[in-house]
Amino acid sequence: MRASAAATHARLGGPGQWLLTLPADYIAGTQVLLRSVLAGAEPVILDEHADLTSAVAQLKQPPRYTSLVPTQLTRLLQREPDAEALAMFDAVLVGGGAIEDDLRRSAQRRGVPVVATYGMSETCGGCVYDGVALDGVEVEIADSGRIRVAGPVLFDGYHGRADLTATVLQDGWFQTSDLGRIDGEGRLEVLGRVDDVVVSGGVNVPTGAVAARLREHRAVTAAEVVGAPDAEWGQVVVAVLSATGLDLEQVRDFVSATHPRAWAPRRLVLVDEVPLLPNGKPDRGALERLARRSAPPR
């Protein structure tokens, strides 16, 4: 934990004062508190009813940092006072999920210094910033396509589960459940989770890529894609959207414009808000329940 916190401050340019916006019992929130302790700077805590501008004004020890998930960033950018407050930070870490290019560009236009992070509890939080591993961290892609991580930020193992630990932690390397590649500039690109593939009619459909495409539609506020059992196809791709004025055929055509037709969702669930966990990540359990209840088209 200390190694991770120290590496974060080294990458960002030194210790500072943090604004806590995430639950403290999740690794991203825990790390905000630990970084604050190591920096000797009391964190400012933003509760759900607080005003971001007022919270930022309480940060008296520059540099100013905070950590968000993409959903939080999206919502804050929609309110001009909040967008202006975000621009007052020296770095805004965004993790817990992929940050779409449009969202990042929107933040940059408003002067928000976004840093896209990749990591998990087993790596004590973010260990790769903007595609580049933190100091002391090594990243490689296994033959299976999985991302592997080594370095002082790794956990020691799962409590009481030596068997599970042995399957993912070998010779100092942690094998994640994420697929990735290293681009021509040596940066890590996360392609999705191993279990984020729906096999429909014998075709492997990467749900992350489909969801990313749907988020590009101007009528879509939020999008997630999961699989549901189906008697004919084995599994079908189900789009869960917070959107207006869209039907299934429009969704299928939009996805098919850039991806194979076989990737297009065969079912559509429209919701007021995509279900999220307290840490801002998609609630996969709730999404899968919605998908299972979705009626096949007749």
Secondary structure as the mmCIF struct_conf table of DSSP 4:
data_model
#
loop_
_struct_conf.conf_type_id
_struct_conf.id
_struct_conf.beg_label_comp_id
_struct_conf.beg_label_asym_id
_struct_conf.beg_label_seq_id
_struct_conf.end_label_comp_id
_struct_conf.end_label_asym_id
_struct_conf.end_label_seq_id
HELX_RH_AL_P HELX_RH_AL_P1 ARG A 2 LEU A 12
TURN_TY1_P TURN_TY1_P1 GLY A 13 GLY A 13
BEND BEND1 GLY A 14 GLY A 14
STRN STRN1 GLN A 17 LEU A 20
BEND BEND2 LEU A 22 LEU A 22
TURN_TY1_P TURN_TY1_P2 ALA A 24 ASP A 25
BEND BEND3 TYR A 26 TYR A 26
HELX_RH_AL_P HELX_RH_AL_P2 ILE A 27 ALA A 39
TURN_TY1_P TURN_TY1_P3 GLY A 40 GLY A 40
HELX_LH_PP_P HELX_LH_PP_P1 GLU A 42 PRO A 43
STRN STRN2 VAL A 44 ILE A 45
TURN_TY1_P TURN_TY1_P4 GLU A 48 HIS A 49
BEND BEND4 ALA A 50 ALA A 50
HELX_RH_AL_P HELX_RH_AL_P3 LEU A 52 ALA A 57
TURN_TY1_P TURN_TY1_P5 GLN A 58 GLN A 58
BEND BEND5 GLN A 61 PRO A 63
STRN STRN3 ARG A 64 LEU A 68
HELX_RH_AL_P HELX_RH_AL_P4 PRO A 70 LEU A 77
TURN_TY1_P TURN_TY1_P6 GLN A 78 GLN A 78
BEND BEND6 ARG A 79 ARG A 79
HELX_RH_AL_P HELX_RH_AL_P5 GLU A 80 LEU A 86
TURN_TY1_P TURN_TY1_P7 ALA A 87 MET A 88
BEND BEND7 PHE A 89 ASP A 90
STRN STRN4 ALA A 91 VAL A 94
BEND BEND8 GLY A 96 GLY A 97
HELX_LH_PP_P HELX_LH_PP_P2 ALA A 98 GLU A 100
HELX_RH_AL_P HELX_RH_AL_P6 ASP A 101 ARG A 109
TURN_TY1_P TURN_TY1_P8 ARG A 110 GLY A 111
STRN STRN5 VAL A 114 MET A 120
HELX_RH_3T_P HELX_RH_3T_P1 SER A 121 THR A 123
TURN_TY1_P TURN_TY1_P9 CYS A 124 CYS A 124
STRN STRN6 GLY A 125 TYR A 129
TURN_TY1_P TURN_TY1_P10 ASP A 130 GLY A 131
STRN STRN7 VAL A 132 ALA A 133
HELX_LH_PP_P HELX_LH_PP_P3 LEU A 134 LEU A 134
TURN_TY1_P TURN_TY1_P11 ASP A 135 GLY A 136
STRN STRN8 GLU A 138 ILE A 141
TURN_TY1_P TURN_TY1_P12 ASP A 143 SER A 144
BEND BEND9 GLY A 145 GLY A 145
STRN STRN9 ARG A 146 ALA A 150
BEND BEND10 GLY A 151 GLY A 151
TURN_TY1_P TURN_TY1_P13 PRO A 152 VAL A 153
TURN_TY1_P TURN_TY1_P14 HIS A 159 GLY A 160
HELX_RH_AL_P HELX_RH_AL_P7 ALA A 162 VAL A 168
STRN STRN10 LEU A 169 GLN A 170
TURN_TY1_P TURN_TY1_P15 ASP A 171 GLY A 172
STRN STRN11 TRP A 173 ILE A 182
TURN_TY1_P TURN_TY1_P16 GLY A 184 GLU A 185
BEND BEND11 GLY A 186 GLY A 186
STRN STRN12 LEU A 188 ARG A 193
TURN_TY1_P TURN_TY1_P17 VAL A 194 ASP A 195
STRN STRN13 VAL A 197 SER A 200
TURN_TY1_P TURN_TY1_P18 GLY A 201 GLY A 202
STRN STRN14 VAL A 203 PRO A 206
HELX_RH_AL_P HELX_RH_AL_P8 THR A 207 LEU A 214
TURN_TY1_P TURN_TY1_P19 ARG A 215 GLU A 216
BEND BEND12 HIS A 217 HIS A 217
TURN_TY1_P TURN_TY1_P20 ARG A 218 ALA A 219
STRN STRN15 VAL A 220 ASP A 230
TURN_TY1_P TURN_TY1_P21 ALA A 231 TRP A 233
STRN STRN16 GLY A 234 ALA A 243
BEND BEND13 THR A 244 GLY A 245
HELX_RH_AL_P HELX_RH_AL_P9 LEU A 248 SER A 256
TURN_TY1_P TURN_TY1_P22 ALA A 257 THR A 258
BEND BEND14 HIS A 259 HIS A 259
HELX_RH_3T_P HELX_RH_3T_P2 ARG A 261 TRP A 263
BEND BEND15 ALA A 264 ALA A 264
BEND BEND16 ARG A 266 ARG A 266
STRN STRN17 ARG A 267 LEU A 270
BEND BEND17 ASP A 272 GLU A 273
STRN STRN18 LEU A 276 LEU A 276
TURN_TY1_P TURN_TY1_P23 PRO A 278 ASN A 279
BEND BEND18 GLY A 280 LYS A 281
STRN STRN19 PRO A 282 PRO A 282
HELX_RH_AL_P HELX_RH_AL_P10 ARG A 284 ARG A 293
BEND BEND19 SER A 294 SER A 294
HELX_LH_PP_P HELX_LH_PP_P4 ALA A 295 PRO A 297
#
